[in-house]
């Protein structure tokens, strides 16, 4: 076999792999997910997200917008979570507000929320390693959904649920102020238990 046929076989092998894994990719939108053979898995993930939003009291259904109000759009973000071997561990759907359509002064005022710098995290990890300390990490599922909104924000109902609007009671991923509202909620909780 010559070098040309070897490289042709490699290209064909990669093409086959790409074709097989194309359906395992993350769909860009709901329509693309619906055409996937994994649609039942995506649909289950969407139902889990909707149940979470409902359980957290994120929204209140409204049929019409009040005069002078506009609704922020929404979009489904569909993500494959993979394990350490690269195998799919779960299908995840997140409803995200299209915060880029929010109007400053009307839909939000402040957006600042402090975040840890990577330099600080590396410093803490170094100190812990030098002193043989044990570190623990927590992940709060649907963290932003805990933040209470101060503004009156309407969201277009997500695709698949038909026309209508939601009056948002709590922050949603994608809103400009969501990070700040989550930080304020978390900070208040820390103060309630005596931490500073």
C-alpha positions in Angstrom: 0.0 0.0 0.0 1.4 3.4 -0.9 1.3 6.6 1.1 -1.6 8.0 -0.9 -3.9 5.1 -0.1 -2.9 5.1 3.6 -3.9 8.8 3.8 -7.1 8.2 1.9 -8.0 5.4 4.4 -7.3 7.8 7.3 -9.5 10.5 5.7 -12.3 7.9 5.1 -12.1 6.7 8.7 -12.3 10.2 10.1 -15.3 10.9 7.7 -17.1 7.8 9.1 -16.4 8.8 12.7 -17.6 12.3 12.0 -20.8 11.0 10.3 -21.4 8.6 13.3 -20.8 11.3 15.9 -22.8 14.0 14.1 -26.0 12.7 15.5 -24.3 12.7 19.0 -23.5 16.4 18.7 -25.3 19.2 20.5 -28.2 20.5 18.5 -28.3 24.2 17.8 -32.0 24.5 18.3 -35.2 22.5 19.1 -35.9 21.7 15.4 -32.5 20.1 15.0 -33.0 18.1 18.2 -36.4 16.9 17.0 -34.8 15.4 13.9 -32.2 13.5 16.0 -32.7 9.9 17.0 -32.0 11.1 20.5 -35.1 13.3 20.6 -36.7 11.3 23.4 -33.6 12.0 25.6 -33.6 15.7 24.7 -37.4 15.9 25.4 -36.9 14.3 28.8 -34.1 16.9 29.6 -36.5 19.7 28.6 -39.2 18.3 30.8 -36.7 18.2 33.7 -35.8 21.8 33.2 -39.5 22.9 33.0 -40.2 21.0 36.2 -37.3 22.7 37.9 -38.5 26.2 36.8 -42.0 25.4 38.0 -40.7 24.0 41.4 -38.6 27.1 42.0 -41.5 29.4 41.2 -39.5 31.2 38.5 -42.5 32.5 36.5 -46.2 33.2 36.4 -48.2 32.6 33.2 -49.7 35.7 31.6 -51.7 35.8 28.4 -51.1 39.4 27.3 -48.3 41.9 27.9 -49.3 45.1 29.8 -49.3 48.3 27.7 -45.8 49.6 27.0 -44.1 46.4 28.0 -42.0 44.2 25.7 -41.0 40.6 26.2 -37.5 39.2 26.3 -37.0 36.2 24.0 -36.0 32.8 25.2 -34.0 29.9 23.7 -33.3 26.3 24.6 -29.6 25.4 25.0 -29.1 21.7 24.7 -25.8 20.2 26.0 -24.3 16.7 26.2 -22.6 16.0 29.5 -19.8 13.5 29.1 -17.9 11.3 31.6 -14.1 10.9 31.9 -14.1 8.5 29.0 -16.0 10.9 26.7 -19.2 8.8 26.8 -22.5 10.6 27.2 -23.5 10.7 30.9 -26.6 12.8 30.5 -28.6 15.1 28.2 -29.1 18.6 29.6 -31.5 21.3 28.6 -31.4 24.8 29.9 -33.9 27.6 29.1 -32.0 30.8 28.6 -33.3 34.3 28.3 -32.1 36.4 25.4 -30.7 39.1 27.7 -29.2 41.0 24.8 -32.7 42.3 24.1 -33.1 43.8 27.6 -33.3 47.6 27.9 -31.0 49.2 30.4 -32.9 51.2 33.0 -36.1 49.4 32.2 -35.3 45.7 32.4 -32.2 46.0 34.5 -30.0 48.5 36.4 -27.1 46.9 38.1 -25.3 43.8 36.8 -22.0 43.7 38.8 -21.3 40.5 40.8 -17.9 39.6 42.2 -16.3 36.5 40.9 -13.1 34.7 42.0 -10.1 35.3 39.8 -8.2 32.2 38.6 -5.0 33.6 40.3 -6.9 33.5 43.7 -8.2 29.9 43.1 -4.7 28.7 42.1 -3.2 30.4 45.3 -5.8 28.6 47.5 -5.1 25.3 45.8 -1.3 25.8 46.3 -1.7 26.6 50.0 -4.0 23.7 50.5 -1.5 21.3 48.7 1.5 22.6 50.7 -0.4 22.1 54.0 -2.0 18.9 53.0 -5.5 20.4 53.6 -8.6 18.8 52.4 -10.7 20.9 49.9 -14.3 20.5 49.2 -16.3 21.9 46.3 -20.0 22.3 45.9 -22.2 22.8 42.9 -25.6 24.4 43.3 -28.0 23.1 40.7 -29.9 25.9 39.0 -28.2 28.5 41.1 -29.5 31.5 39.3 -33.1 30.4 39.8 -32.7 31.4 43.5 -32.2 35.1 42.7 -35.3 37.2 43.2 -35.9 39.8 40.5 -36.7 43.4 41.4 -37.7 44.4 37.9 -40.9 43.5 36.1 -39.6 41.3 33.2 -41.7 39.4 30.8 -40.4 36.4 28.8 -41.8 35.0 25.6 -42.9 31.4 26.4 -40.3 28.9 25.3 -40.6 27.3 21.9 -42.8 24.2 22.0 -45.2 25.6 24.6 -47.3 27.8 22.3 -47.9 31.5 22.4 -48.0 33.5 25.6 -45.7 35.1 28.1 -44.2 34.5 31.5 -43.8 37.2 34.2 -40.5 36.3 35.7 -40.4 36.2 39.5 -36.8 34.9 39.7 -33.7 35.3 37.7 -33.1 33.1 34.7 -29.9 32.2 32.9 -29.2 34.8 30.3 -30.7 37.8 32.0 -28.2 40.6 32.4 -28.8 40.8 36.2 -29.0 37.1 37.0 -25.4 36.8 38.3 -25.9 39.8 40.6 -29.2 38.5 41.9 -27.7 35.1 42.7 -24.7 36.7 44.4 -27.0 38.9 46.6 -29.1 35.9 47.5 -26.1 33.8 48.4 -24.5 36.7 50.3 -27.7 37.2 52.4 -27.7 33.5 53.2 -24.1 33.6 54.4 -24.8 36.6 56.6 -27.8 34.8 58.2 -25.6 32.0 59.4 -22.9 34.4 60.7 -20.4 34.3 57.9 -18.7 37.3 56.3 
